Amino acid sequence: MVFSRALLAGLAFSLLAIAAQAQNTTRPPRSYPLTSLGFTLGWGAPYGWGLDVRQLVGHKLELNAGLGASITGTKVGLGATYYLAPARRVSPFFGVSLARGGGRQDVRVTEAHRVFDHTFFGSEAAHVNFLAANLLHLRSGLRWQPTLRLGLLGTLGYGWVLGPNPVEYLEAPSRQSLRDAVRGLSPGGVEVSLSVAFAVGHRP
């Protein structure tokens, strides 16, 4: 269900962008910077909260390599992005990334409860190891290029774990809500992220 909603949201996001392009003011045809450095924040991104290097290999195709960190440990990977209209200020894009999550050991997940205007954490906790995992990410979104040297990318996507479940319970909770919280933190799932790309060197 979450997967279906994520794909539908990404498709709708891209279709709206394509429709809006008719209203955009076009520039003379050009490519994005040949090389750029990106910083990403958000949830579920292939390289977590981190940085990546982007290399344009054609007018519309860009390759990238990145590293960063998330709640479940370090992340590193490779990816590609295809821009539908790089000559415009706003361009939809589609992308794919392969990432490796390093995992994180001995994590305790608790729930916050609110009673009479006071917030406290319950005594029961889920005690887990997040194991190393390989992930495949499919992504789509918009790139806004307000200047020749600065780009902003908003992305929706979904990540699939390639292999067994990377969650190992050391102490399993009795409450389903805690199990759901662990599932929400585990590698993979929905991506909602924002990236800033700074040009390095000269445009092609």
Contact map, one row per residue, 1 for C-alpha under 8 A:
111110000000000000000000000000000000000000000000000000000000000000000000000000000000000000000000000000000000000000000000000000000000000000000000000000000000000000000000000000000000000000000000000000000000
111111000000000000000000000000000000000000000000000000000000000000000000000000000000000000000000000000000000000000000000000000000000000000000000000000000000000000000000000000000000000000001100000000000000
111111100000000000000000000000000000000000000000000000000000000000000000000000000000000000000000000000000000000000000000000000000000000000000000000000000000010000000000000000000000000000001100000000000000
111111110000000000000000000000000000000000000000000000000000000000000000000000000000000000000000000000000000000000000000000000000000000000000000000000000000000000000000000000000000000000000000000000000000
111111111000000000000000000000000000000000000000000000000000000000000000000000000000000000000000000000000000000000000000000000000000000000000000000000000000000000000000000000000000000000000000000000000000
011111111100000000000000000000000000000000000000000000000000000000000000000000000000000000000000000000000000000000000000000000000000000000000000000000000001110000000000000000000000000000000100000000000000
001111111110000000000000000000000000000000000000000000000000000000000000000000000000000000000000000000000000000000000000000000000000000000000000000000000000110000000000000000000000000000000000000000000000
000111111111000000000000000000000000000000000000000000000000000000000000000000000000000000000000000000000000000000000000000000000000000000000000000000000000000000000000000000000000000000000000000000000000
000011111111100000000000000000000000000000000000000000000000000000000000000000000000000000000000000000000000000000000000000000000000000000000000000000000001000000000000000000000000000000000000000000000000
000001111111110000000000000000000000000000000000000000000000000000000000000000000000000000000000000000000000000000000000000000000000000000111000000000000001100000000000000000000000000000000000000000000000
000000111111111000000000000000000000000000000000000000000000000000000000000000000000000000000000000000000000000000000000000000000000000000010000000000000000000000000000000000000000000000000000000000000000
000000011111111100000000000000000000000000000000000000000000000000000000000000000000000000000000000000000000000000000000000000000000000000000000000000000000000000000000000000000000000000000000000000000000
000000001111111110000000000000000000000000000000000000000000000000000000000000000000000000000000000000000000000000000000000000000000000000001000000000000000000000000000000000000000000000000000000000000000
000000000111111111000000000000000000000000000000000000000000000000000000000000000000000000011000000000000000000000000000000000000000000000011100000000000000000000000000000000000000000000000000000000000000
000000000011111111100000000000000000000000000000000000000000000000000000000000000000000000000000000000000000000000000000000000000000000000000000000000000000000000000000000000000000000000000000000000000000
000000000001111111110000000000000000000000000000000000000000000000000000000000000000000000000000000000000000000000000000000000000000000000000000000000000000000000000000000000000000000000000000000000000000
000000000000111111111000000000000000000000000000000000000000000000000000000000000000000000110000000000000000000000000000000000000000000000000100000000000000000000000000000000000000000000000000000000000000
000000000000011111111100000000000000000000000000000000000000000000000000000000000000000000110000000000000000000000000000000000000000000000000000000000000000000000000000000000000000000000000000000000000000
000000000000001111111100000000000000000000000000000000000000000000000000000000000000000000000000000000000000000000000000000000000000000000000000000000000000000000000000000000000000000000000000000000000000
000000000000000111111111000000000000000000000000000000000000000000000000000000000000000000000000000000000000000000000000000000000000000000000000000000000000000000000000000000000000000000000000000000000000
000000000000000011111111000000000000000000000000000000000000000000000000000000000000000101100000000000000000000000000000000000000000000000000000000000000000000000000000000000000000000000000000000000000000
000000000000000001111111000000000000000000000000000000000000000000000000000000000000000000000000000000000000000000000000000000000000000000000000000000000000000000000000000000000000000000000000000000000000
000000000000000000011111100000000000000000000000000000000000000000000000000000000000000000000000000000000000000000000000000000000000000000000000000000000000000000000000000000000000000000000000000000000000
000000000000000000011111110000000000000000000000000000000000000000000000000000000000000111000000000000000000000000000000000000000000000000000000000000000000000000000000000000000000000000000000000000000000
000000000000000000000011111000000000000000000000000000000000000000000000000000000000000110000000000000000000000000000000000000000000000000000000000000000000000000000000000000000000000000000000000000000000
000000000000000000000001111100000000000000000000000000000000000000000000000000000000001110000000000000000000000000000000000000000000000000000000000000000000000000000000000000000000000000000000000000000000
000000000000000000000000111111000000000000000000000000000000000000000000000000000000001110000000000000000000000000000000000000000000000000000000000000000000000000000000000000000000000000000000000000000000
000000000000000000000000011111000000000000000000000000000000000000000000000000000000001000000000000000000000000000000000000000000000000000000000000000000000000000000000000000000000000000000000000000000000
000000000000000000000000001111100000000000000000000000000000000000000000000000000000011100000000000000000000000000000000000000000000000000000000000000000000000000000000000000000000000000000000000000000000
000000000000000000000000001111110000000000000000000000000010000000000000000000000000011000000000000000000000000000000000000000000000000000000000000000000000000000000000000000000000000000000000000000000000
000000000000000000000000000011111100000000000000000000000011000000000000000000000000011000000000000000000000000000000000000000000000000000000000000000000000000000000000000000000000000000000000000000000011
000000000000000000000000000001111100000000000000000000010010000000000000000000000000010000000000000000000000000000000000000000000000000000000000000100000000000000000000000000000000000000000000000000000011
000000000000000000000000000000111111000000000000000000010000000000000000000000000000000000000000000000000000000000000000000000000000000000000000000110000000000000000000000000000000000000000000000000111111
000000000000000000000000000000111111000000000000000000111000000000000000000000000000000000000000000000000000000000000000000000000000000000000000000000000000000000000000000000000000000000000000000000111111
000000000000000000000000000000001111100000000000000011110000000000000000000000000000000000000000000000000000000000000000000000000000000000000000000000000000000000000000000000000000000000000000000000111110
000000000000000000000000000000001111110000000000000011100000000000000000000000000000000000000000000000000000000000000000000000000000000000000000000000000000000000000000000000000000000000000000000011110000
000000000000000000000000000000000011111000000000001111000000000000000000000000000000000000000000000000000000000000000000000000000000000000000000000000000000000000000000000000000000000000000000000011110000
000000000000000000000000000000000001111100000000001111000000000000000000000000000000000000000000000000000000000000000000000000000000000000000000000000000000000000000000000000000000000000000000001111000000
000000000000000000000000000000000000111110000000111100000000000000000000000000000000000000000000000000000000000000000000000000000000000000000000000000000000000000000000000000000000000000000000001110000000
000000000000000000000000000000000000011111001001111000000000000000000000000000000000000000000000000000000000000000000000000000000000000000000000000000000000000000000000000000000000000000000000111100000000
000000000000000000000000000000000000001111101001110000000000000000000000000000000000000000000000000000000000000000000000000000000000000000000000000000000000000000000000000000000000000000000000111000000000
000000000000000000000000000000000000000111111001100000000000000000000000000000000000000000000000000000000000000000000000000000000000000000000000000000000000000000000000000000000000000000000011110000000000
000000000000000000000000000000000000000011111001000000000000000000000000000000000000000000000000000000000000000000000000000000000000000000000000000000000000000000000000000000000000000000000111100000000000
000000000000000000000000000000000000000001111101000000000000000000000000000000000000000000000000000000000000000000000000000000000000000000000000000000000000011000000000000000000000000000111111100000000000
000000000000000000000000000000000000000111111111100000000000000000000000000000000000000000000000000000000000000000000000000000000000000000000000000000000000000000000000000000000000000000000011100000000000
000000000000000000000000000000000000000000011111000000000000000000000000001110000000000000000000111000000000000000000000000000000000001010000000000000000000001000000000000000000000000000000000000000000000
000000000000000000000000000000000000000000001111111100000000000001111000001110000000000000000000001000000000000000000000000000000000000000000000000000000000000000000000000000000000000000000000000000000000
000000000000000000000000000000000000000111111111110000000000000000111100011000000000000000000000000000000000000000000000000000000000000000000000000000000000000000000000000000000000000000000000000000000000
000000000000000000000000000000000000001111001011111000000000000000011100000000000000000000000000000000000000000000000000000000000000000000000000000000000000000000000000000000000000000000000000000000000000
000000000000000000000000000000000000001110000011111100000000000001111000000000000000000000000000000000000000000000000000000000000000000000000000000000000000000000000000000000000000000000000000000000000000
000000000000000000000000000000000000111100000010111110000000000001110000000000000000000000000000000000000000000000000000000000000000000000000000000000000000000000000000000000000000000000000000000000000000
000000000000000000000000000000000000111000000010011111000000000111100000000000000000000000000000000000000000000000000000000000000000000000000000000000000000000000000000000000000000000000000000000000000000
000000000000000000000000000000000011110000000000001111100000000111000000000000000000000000000000000000000000000000000000000000000000000000000000000000000000000000000000000000000000000000000000000000000000
000000000000000000000000000000000011110000000000000111110000011110000000000000000000000000000000000000000000000000000000000000000000000000000000000000000000000000000000000000000000000000000000000000000000
000000000000000000000000000000000111000000000000000011111000011100000000000000000000000000000000000000000000000000000000000000000000000000000000000000000000000000000000000000000000000000000000000000000000
000000000000000000000000000000011110000000000000000001111111111000000000000000000000000000000000000000000000000000000000000000000000000000000000000000000000000000000000000000000000000000000000000000000000
000000000000000000000000000000000100000000000000000000111111111000000000000000000000000000000000000000000000000000000000000000000000000000000000000000000000000000000000000000000000000000000000000000000000
000000000000000000000000000000000000000000000000000000011111110000000000000000000000000000000000000000000000000000000000000000000000000000000000000000000000000000000000000000000000000000000000000000000000
000000000000000000000000000001110000000000000000000000011111100000000000000000000000010000000000000000000000000000000000000000000000000000000000000000000000000000000000000000000000000000000000000000000000
000000000000000000000000000000100000000000000000000000011111110000000000000000000111110000000000000000000000000000000000000000000000000000000000000000000000000000000000000000000000000000000000000000000000
000000000000000000000000000000000000000000000000000000011111111000000000000000011110000000000000000000000000000000000000000000000000000000000000000000000000000000000000000000000000000000000000000000000000
000000000000000000000000000000000000000000000000000001111101111100000000000000011100000000000000000000000000000000000000000000000000000000000000000000000000000000000000000000000000000000000000000000000000
000000000000000000000000000000000000000000000000000001111000111110000000000001111000000000000000000000000000000000000000000000000000000000000000000000000000000000000000000000000000000000000000000000000000
000000000000000000000000000000000000000000000000000111100000011111000000000001111000000000000000000000000000000000000000000000000000000000000000000000000000000000000000000000000000000000000000000000000000
000000000000000000000000000000000000000000000000000111000000001111100000000111100000000000000000000000000000000000000000000000000000000000000000000000000000000000000000000000000000000000000000000000000000
000000000000000000000000000000000000000000000010011110000000000111110000000111000000000000000000000000000000000000000000000000000000000000000000000000000000000000000000000000000000000000000000000000000000
000000000000000000000000000000000000000000000011011100000000000011111000011110000000000000000000000000000000000000000000000000000000000000000000000000000000000000000000000000000000000000000000000000000000
000000000000000000000000000000000000000000000011111000000000000001111100011100000000000000000000000000000000000000000000000000000000000000000000000000000000000000000000000000000000000000000000000000000000
000000000000000000000000000000000000000000000011110000000000000000111111111000000000000000000000000000000000000000000000000000000000000000000000000000000000000000000000000000000000000000000000000000000000
000000000000000000000000000000000000000000000001100000000000000000011111111000000000000000000000000000000000000000000000000000000000000000000000000000000000000000000000000000000000000000000000000000000000
000000000000000000000000000000000000000000000000000000000000000000001111100000000000000000000000000000000000000000000000000000000000000000000000000000000000000000000000000000000000000010000000000000000000
000000000000000000000000000000000000000000000000000000000000000000001111110000000000000000000000000011110000000000000000000000000100000000000000000000000000000000000000000000000000000011100000000000000000
000000000000000000000000000000000000000000000000000000000000000000001111111000000000000000000000000011110000000000000000000000000100000000000000000000000000000000000000000000000000000000000000000000000000
000000000000000000000000000000000000000000000001000000000000000000111101111100000000000000000000000011100000000000000000000000000000000000000000000000000000000000000000000000000000000000000000000000000000
000000000000000000000000000000000000000000000111000000000000000000111100111110000000000000000000001111000000000000000000000000000000000000000000000000000000000000000000000000000000000000000000000000000000
000000000000000000000000000000000000000000000110000000000000000011110000011111000000000000000000001110000000000000000000000000000000000000000000000000000000000000000000000000000000000000000000000000000000
000000000000000000000000000000000000000000000110000000000000000011100000001111100000000000000000111100000000000000000000000000000000000000000000000000000000000000000000000000000000000000000000000000000000
000000000000000000000000000000000000000000000000000000000000001111000000000111110000000000000000111000000000000000000000000000000000000000000000000000000000000000000000000000000000000000000000000000000000
000000000000000000000000000000000000000000000000000000000000001110000000000011111000000000000011110000000000000000000000000000000000000000000000000000000000000000000000000000000000000000000000000000000000
000000000000000000000000000000000000000000000000000000000000111100000000000001111100000000000011100000000000000000000000000000000000000000000000000000000000000000000000000000000000000000000000000000000000
000000000000000000000000000000000000000000000000000000000000111100000000000000111110000000001111000000000000000000000000000000000000000000000000000000000000000000000000000000000000000000000000000000000000
000000000000000000000000000000000000000000000000000000000001110000000000000000011111000000001110000000000000000000000000000000000000000000000000000000000000000000000000000000000000000000000000000000000000
000000000000000000000000000000000000000000000000000000000001100000000000000000001111110000111100000000000000000000000000000000000000000000000000000000000000000000000000000000000000000000000000000000000000
000000000000000000000000000000000000000000000000000000000001000000000000000000000111110000111000000000000000000000000000000000000000000000000000000000000000000000000000000000000000000000000000000000000000
000000000000000000000000000000000000000000000000000000000001000000000000000000000011111101110000000000000000000000000000000000000000000000000000000000000000000000000000000000000000000000000000000000000000
000000000000000000000000000011110000000000000000000000000011000000000000000000000011111111100000000000000000000000000000000000000000000000000000000000000000000000000000000000000000000000000000000000000000
000000000000000000000000011111100000000000000000000000000000000000000000000000000000111110000000000000000000000000000000000000000000000000000000000000000000000000000000000000000000000000000000000000000000
000000000000000000001001111010000000000000000000000000000000000000000000000000000000111111100000000000000000000000000000000000000000000000000000000000000000000000000000000000000000000000000000000000000000
000000000000000000000001111000000000000000000000000000000000000000000000000000000000011111100000000000000000000000000000000000000000000000000011110000000000000000000000000000000000000000000000000000000000
000000000000000000001001000000000000000000000000000000000000000000000000000000000000110111110000000000000000000000000000000000000000000000000111100000000000000000000000000000000000000000000000000000000000
000000000000000011001000000000000000000000000000000000000000000000000000000000000011110111111000000000000000000000000000000000000000000000000111000000000000000000000000000000000000000000000000000000000000
000000000000010011000000000000000000000000000000000000000000000000000000000000000011100001111100000000000000000000000000000000000000000000011110000000000000000000000000000000000000000000000000000000000000
000000000000010000000000000000000000000000000000000000000000000000000000000000001111000000111110000000000000000000000000000000000000000000011110000000000000000000000000000000000000000000000000000000000000
000000000000000000000000000000000000000000000000000000000000000000000000000000001110000000011111000000000000000000000000000000000000000001111000000000000000000000000000000000000000000000000000000000000000
000000000000000000000000000000000000000000000000000000000000000000000000000000111100000000001111100000000000000000000000000000000000000001110000000000000000000000000000000000000000000000000000000000000000
000000000000000000000000000000000000000000000000000000000000000000000000000000111000000000000111110000000000000000000000000000000000000111100000000000000000000000000000000000000000000000000000000000000000
000000000000000000000000000000000000000000000100000000000000000000000000000011110000000000000011111000000000000000000000000000000000000111000000000000000000000000000000000000000000000000000000000000000000
000000000000000000000000000000000000000000000100000000000000000000000000000011100000000000000001111100000000000000000000000000000000011110000000000000000000000000000000000000000000000000000000000000000000
000000000000000000000000000000000000000000000110000000000000000000000000001111000000000000000000111110000000000000000000000000000000011110000000000000000000000000000000000000000000000000000000000000000000
000000000000000000000000000000000000000000000000000000000000000000000000001110000000000000000000011111000000000000000000000000000001111000000000000000000000000000000000000000000000000000000000000000000000
000000000000000000000000000000000000000000000000000000000000000000000001111100000000000000000000001111100000000000000000000000000001111000000000000000000000000000000000000000000000000000100000000000000000
000000000000000000000000000000000000000000000000000000000000000000000001111000000000000000000000000111110000000000000000000000000011100000000000000000000000000000000000000000000000000000000000000000000000
000000000000000000000000000000000000000000000000000000000000000000000001110000000000000000000000000011111000000000000000000000001111100000000000000000000000000000000000000000000000000000000000000000000000
000000000000000000000000000000000000000000000000000000000000000000000001100000000000000000000000000001111110000000000000000000001111000000000000000000000000000000000000000000000000000000000000000000000000
000000000000000000000000000000000000000000000000000000000000000000000000000000000000000000000000000000111110000000000000000000011110000000000000000000000000000000000000000000000000000000000000000000000000
000000000000000000000000000000000000000000000000000000000000000000000000000000000000000000000000000000011111000000000000000000111000000000000000000000000000000000000000000000000000000000000000000000000000
000000000000000000000000000000000000000000000000000000000000000000000000000000000000000000000000000000011111100000000000000000111100000000000000000000000000000000000000000000000000000000000000000000000000
000000000000000000000000000000000000000000000000000000000000000000000000000000000000000000000000000000000111110000000000000011110000000000000000000000000000000000000000000000000000000000000000000000000000
000000000000000000000000000000000000000000000000000000000000000000000000000000000000000000000000000000000011111000000000000011110000000000000000000000000000000000000000000000000100110000000000000000000000
000000000000000000000000000000000000000000000000000000000000000000000000000000000000000000000000000000000001111100000000111111000000000000000000000000000000000000000000000000000100000000000000000000000000
000000000000000000000000000000000000000000000000000000000000000000000000000000000000000000000000000000000000111110000000110010000000000000000000000000000000000000000000000000000100000000000000000000000000
000000000000000000000000000000000000000000000000000000000000000000000000000000000000000000000000000000000000011111000011110000000000000000000000000000000000000000000000000000000000000000000000000000000000
000000000000000000000000000000000000000000000000000000000000000000000000000000000000000000000000000000000000001111100011110000000000000000000000000000000000000000000000000000000000000000000000000000000000
000000000000000000000000000000000000000000000000000000000000000000000000000000000000000000000000000000000000000111111111000000000000000000000000000000000000000000000000000000000000000000000000000000000000
000000000000000000000000000000000000000000000000000000000000000000000000000000000000000000000000000000000000000011111110000000000000000000000000000000000000000000000000000000000000000000000000000000000000
000000000000000000000000000000000000000000000000000000000000000000000000000000000000000000000000000000000000000001111100000000000000000000000000000000000000000000000000000000000000000000000000000000000000
000000000000000000000000000000000000000000000000000000000000000000000000000000000000000000000000000000000000000001111110000000000000000000000000000000000000000000000000000000000000000000000000000000000000
000000000000000000000000000000000000000000000000000000000000000000000000000000000000000000000000000000000000000001111111000000000000000000000000000000000000000000000000000000000000000000000000000000000000
000000000000000000000000000000000000000000000000000000000000000000000000000000000000000000000000000000000000000111101111100000000000000000000000000000000000000000000000000000000000000000000000000000000000
000000000000000000000000000000000000000000000000000000000000000000000000000000000000000000000000000000000000000111000111110000000000000000000000000000000000000000000000000000000000000000000000000000000000
000000000000000000000000000000000000000000000000000000000000000000000000000000000000000000000000000000000000011110000011111000000000000000000000000000000000000000000000000000000000000000000000000000000000
000000000000000000000000000000000000000000000000000000000000000000000000000000000000000000000000000000000000011110000001111110000000000000000000000000000000000000000000000000000000000000000000000000000000
000000000000000000000000000000000000000000000000000000000000000000000000000000000000000000000000000000000000010000000000111110000000000000000000000000000000000000000000000000000000000000000000000000000000
000000000000000000000000000000000000000000000000000000000000000000000000000000000000000000000000000000000000010000000000011111000000000000000000000000000000000000000000000010000000000000000000000000000000
000000000000000000000000000000000000000000000000000000000000000000000000000000000000000000000000000000000001111000000000011111100000000000000000000000000000000000000000001010000100000000000000000000000000
000000000000000000000000000000000000000000000000000000000000000000000000000000000000000000000000000000000001110000000000000111110000000000000000000000000000000000000000111110000110010000000000000000000000
000000000000000000000000000000000000000000000000000000000000000000000000000000000000000000000000000000000111100000000000000011111000000000000000000000000000000000000000111110000000000000000000000000000000
000000000000000000000000000000000000000000000000000000000000000000000000000000000000000000000000000000001111100000000000000001111100000000000000000000000000000000000011111100000000000000000000000000000000
000000000000000000000000000000000000000000000000000000000000000000000000000000000000000000000000000000111110000000000000000000111110000000000000000000000000000000000011110000000000000000000000000000000000
000000000000000000000000000000000000000000000000000000000000000000000001100000000000000000000000000000111010000000000000000000011111000000000000000000000000000000000111000000000000000001000000000000000000
000000000000000000000000000000000000000000000000000000000000000000000000000000000000000000000000000001111000000000000000000000001111100000000000000000000000000000000111000000000000000000000000000000000000
000000000000000000000000000000000000000000000000000000000000000000000000000000000000000000000000000111110000000000000000000000000111110000000000000000000000000000000100000000000000000000000000000000000000
000000000000000000000000000000000000000000000000000000000000000000000000000000000000000000000000000111100000000000000000000000000011111000000000000000000000000011100100000000000000000000100000000000000000
000000000000000000000000000000000000000000000000000000000000000000000000000000000000000000000000011110000000000000000000000000000001111100000000000000000000000011100000000000000000000000000000000000000000
000000000000000000000000000000000000000000000100000000000000000000000000000000000000000000000000011110000000000000000000000000000000111110000000000000000000001111000000000000000000000000110000000000000000
000000000000000000000000000000000000000000000000000000000000000000000000000000000000000000000001111000000000000000000000000000000000011111000000000000000000001111000000000000000000000000000000000000000000
000000000000000000000000000000000000000000000100000000000000000000000000000000000000000000000001111000000000000000000000000000000000001111100000000000000000111100000000000000000000000000000000000000000000
000000000000000000000000000000000000000000000000000000000000000000000000000000000000000000000111100000000000000000000000000000000000000111110000000000000000111000000000000000000000000000000000000000000000
000000000100000000000000000000000000000000000000000000000000000000000000000000000000000000000111000000000000000000000000000000000000000011111000000000000011110000000000000000000000000000000000000000000000
000000000110010000000000000000000000000000000000000000000000000000000000000000000000000000011110000000000000000000000000000000000000000001111100000000000011100000000000000000000000000000000000000000000000
000000000100110000000000000000000000000000000000000000000000000000000000000000000000000000011100000000000000000000000000000000000000000000111110000000001111000000000000000000000000000000000000000000000000
000000000000010010000000000000000000000000000000000000000000000000000000000000000000000001111000000000000000000000000000000000000000000000011111000000001110000000000000000000000000000000000000000000000000
000000000000000000000000000000000000000000000000000000000000000000000000000000000000000011111000000000000000000000000000000000000000000000001111100000111100000000000000000000000000000000000000000000000000
000000000000000000000000000000000000000000000000000000000000000000000000000000000000000011100000000000000000000000000000000000000000000000000111110000111000000000000000000000000000000000000000000000000000
000000000000000000000000000000000000000000000000000000000000000000000000000000000000000011000000000000000000000000000000000000000000000000000011111101110000000000000000000000000000000000000000000000000000
000000000000000000000000000000000000000000000000000000000000000000000000000000000000000010000000000000000000000000000000000000000000000000000001111101100000000000000000000000000000000000000000000000000000
000000000000000000000000000000000000000000000000000000000000000000000000000000000000000000000000000000000000000000000000000000000000000000000000111111100000000000000000000000000000000000000000000000000000
000000000000000000000000000000011000000000000000000000000000000000000000000000000000000000000000000000000000000000000000000000000000000000000000111111100000000000000000000000000000000000000000000000100000
000000000000000000000000000000001000000000000000000000000000000000000000000000000000000000000000000000000000000000000000000000000000000000000000001111100000000000000000000000000000000000000000000001100000
000000000000000000000000000000000000000000000000000000000000000000000000000000000000000000000000000000000000000000000000000000000000000000000000111111110000000000000000000000000000000000000000000111100000
000000000000000000000000000000000000000000000000000000000000000000000000000000000000000000000000000000000000000000000000000000000000000000000011111111111000000000000000000000000000000000000000000111000000
000000000000000000000000000000000000000000000000000000000000000000000000000000000000000000000000000000000000000000000000000000000000000000000011100001111100000000000000000000000000000000000000011110000000
000000000000000000000000000000000000000000000000000000000000000000000000000000000000000000000000000000000000000000000000000000000000000000001111000000111110000000000000000000000000000000000000011110000000
000000000000000000000000000000000000000000000000000000000000000000000000000000000000000000000000000000000000000000000000000000000000000000001110000000011111000000000000000000000000000000000001111000000000
000000000000000000000000000000000000000000000000000000000000000000000000000000000000000000000000000000000000000000000000000000000000000000111100000000001111100000000000000000000000000000000011110000000000
000001001100000000000000000000000000000000000000000000000000000000000000000000000000000000000000000000000000000000000000000000000000000000111000000000000111110000000000000000000000000000000111100000000000
000001100100000000000000000000000000000000000000000000000000000000000000000000000000000000000000000000000000000000000000000000000000000011110000000000000011111000000000000000000000000000000111000000000000
001001100000000000000000000000000000000000010000000000000000000000000000000000000000000000000000000000000000000000000000000000000000000011100000000000000001111100000000000000000000000000011110000000000000
000000000000000000000000000000000000000000010100000000000000000000000000000000000000000000000000000000000000000000000000000000000000001111000000000000000000111110000000000000000000000000111110000000000000
000000000000000000000000000000000000000000000000000000000000000000000000000000000000000000000000000000000000000000000000000000000000001110000000000000000000011111000000000000000000000000011000000000000000
000000000000000000000000000000000000000000000000000000000000000000000000000000000000000000000000000000000000000000000000000000000000111100000000000000000000001111111000000000000000000000110000000000000000
000000000000000000000000000000000000000000000000000000000000000000000000000000000000000000000000000000000000000000000000000000000000111100000000000000000000000111110000000000000000000000000000000000000000
000000000000000000000000000000000000000000000000000000000000000000000000000000000000000000000000000000000000000000000000000000000000110000000000000000000000000011111000000000000000000000000000000000000000
000000000000000000000000000000000000000000000000000000000000000000000000000000000000000000000000000000000000000000000000000000000000000000000000000000000000000011111100000000000000000000000000000000000000
000000000000000000000000000000000000000000000000000000000000000000000000000000000000000000000000000000000000000000000000000000000000000000000000000000000000000010111111000000000000000000000000000000000000
000000000000000000000000000000000000000000000000000000000000000000000000000000000000000000000000000000000000000000000000000000000111100000000000000000000000000000011111000000000000000001100000000000000000
000000000000000000000000000000000000000000000000000000000000000000000000000000000000000000000000000000000000000000000000000000011110000000000000000000000000000000001111100000000000000001000000000000000000
000000000000000000000000000000000000000000000000000000000000000000000000000000000000000000000000000000000000000000000000000000011110000000000000000000000000000000001111110000000000000000000000000000000000
000000000000000000000000000000000000000000000000000000000000000000000000000000000000000000000000000000000000000000000000000001111000000000000000000000000000000000000011111100000000000000000000000000000000
000000000000000000000000000000000000000000000000000000000000000000000000000000000000000000000000000000000000000000000000000001111000000000000000000000000000000000000001111100000000000000000000000000000000
000000000000000000000000000000000000000000000000000000000000000000000000000000000000000000000000000000000000000000000000000011110000000000000000000000000000000000000000111110000000000000000000000000000000
000000000000000000000000000000000000000000000000000000000000000000000000000000000000000000000000000000000000000000000000000001110000000000000000000000000000000000000000111111000010000000000000000000000000
000000000000000000000000000000000000000000000000000000000000000000000000000000000000000000000000000000000000000000000000000111100000000000000000000000000000000000000000001111110110000000000000000000000000
000000000000000000000000000000000000000000000000000000000000000000000000000000000000000000000000000000000000000000000000000000000000000000000000000000000000000000000000000111110100000000000000000000000000
000000000000000000000000000000000000000000000000000000000000000000000000000000000000000000000000000000000000000000000000000000000000000000000000000000000000000000000000000011111110000000000000000000000000
000000000000000000000000000000000000000000000000000000000000000000000000000000000000000000000000000000000000000000000000000000000000000000000000000000000000000000000000000011111111000000000000000000000000
000000000000000000000000000000000000000000000000000000000000000000000000000000000000000000000000000000000000000000000000000000000000000000000000000000000000000000000000000000111111100000000000000000000000
000000000000000000000000000000000000000000000000000000000000000000000000000000000000000000000000000000000000111000000000000011000000000000000000000000000000000000000000000011111111110000000000000000000000
000000000000000000000000000000000000000000000000000000000000000000000000000000000000000000000000000000000000000000000000000001000000000000000000000000000000000000000000000110111111111000000000000000000000
000000000000000000000000000000000000000000000000000000000000000000000000000000000000000000000000000000000000000000000000000000000000000000000000000000000000000000000000000000011111111100000000000000000000
000000000000000000000000000000000000000000000000000000000000000000000000000000000000000000000000000000000000100000000000000000000000000000000000000000000000000000000000000000001111111110000000000000000000
000000000000000000000000000000000000000000000000000000000000000000000000000000000000000000000000000000000000100000000000000001000000000000000000000000000000000000000000000000000111111111000000000000000000
000000000000000000000000000000000000000000000000000000000000000000000000000000000000000000000000000000000000000000000000000000000000000000000000000000000000000000000000000000000011111111000000000000000000
000000000000000000000000000000000000000000000000000000000000000000000000000000000000000000000000000000000000000000000000000000000000000000000000000000000000000000000000000000000001111111001000000000000000
000000000000000000000000000000000000000000000000000000000000000000000011000000000000000000000000000000000000000000000000000000000000000000000000000000000000000000000000000000000000111111100000000000000000
000000000000000000000000000000000000000000000000000000000000000000000001000000000000000000000000000000000000000000000000000000000100000000000000000000000000000000000110000000000000011111110000000000000000
000000000000000000000000000000000000000000010000000000000000000000000001000000000000000000000000000010000000000000000000000000000000101000000000000000000000001010000100000000000000000011111000000000000000
000000000000000000000000000000000000000000010000000000000000000000000000000000000000000000000000000000000000000000000000000000000000001000000000000000000000011110000000000000000000000001111100000000000000
011000000000000000000000000000000000000000010000000000000000000000000000000000000000000000000000000000000000000000000000000000000000000000000000000000000000011100000000000000000000000100111110000000000000
011001000000000000000000000000000000000000110000000000000000000000000000000000000000000000000000000000000000000000000000000000000000000000000000000000000001111000000000000000000000000000011111000000000000
000000000000000000000000000000000000000001111000000000000000000000000000000000000000000000000000000000000000000000000000000000000000000000000000000000000011111000000000000000000000000000001111100000000000
000000000000000000000000000000000000000001111000000000000000000000000000000000000000000000000000000000000000000000000000000000000000000000000000000000000111100000000000000000000000000000000111110000000000
000000000000000000000000000000000000000111111000000000000000000000000000000000000000000000000000000000000000000000000000000000000000000000000000000000000111000000000000000000000000000000000011111000000000
000000000000000000000000000000000000000111000000000000000000000000000000000000000000000000000000000000000000000000000000000000000000000000000000000000011110000000000000000000000000000000000001111100000000
000000000000000000000000000000000000011110000000000000000000000000000000000000000000000000000000000000000000000000000000000000000000000000000000000000011100000000000000000000000000000000000000111110000000
000000000000000000000000000000000000011100000000000000000000000000000000000000000000000000000000000000000000000000000000000000000000000000000000000001111000000000000000000000000000000000000000011111000000
000000000000000000000000000000000001111000000000000000000000000000000000000000000000000000000000000000000000000000000000000000000000000000000000000001111000000000000000000000000000000000000000001111100000
000000000000000000000000000000000001110000000000000000000000000000000000000000000000000000000000000000000000000000000000000000000000000000000000000011100000000000000000000000000000000000000000000111110000
000000000000000000000000000000001111100000000000000000000000000000000000000000000000000000000000000000000000000000000000000000000000000000000000000111000000000000000000000000000000000000000000000011111100
000000000000000000000000000000001111100000000000000000000000000000000000000000000000000000000000000000000000000000000000000000000000000000000000000000000000000000000000000000000000000000000000000001111100
000000000000000000000000000000001110000000000000000000000000000000000000000000000000000000000000000000000000000000000000000000000000000000000000000000000000000000000000000000000000000000000000000000111110
000000000000000000000000000000001110000000000000000000000000000000000000000000000000000000000000000000000000000000000000000000000000000000000000000000000000000000000000000000000000000000000000000000111111
000000000000000000000000000000111110000000000000000000000000000000000000000000000000000000000000000000000000000000000000000000000000000000000000000000000000000000000000000000000000000000000000000000001111
000000000000000000000000000000111100000000000000000000000000000000000000000000000000000000000000000000000000000000000000000000000000000000000000000000000000000000000000000000000000000000000000000000000111
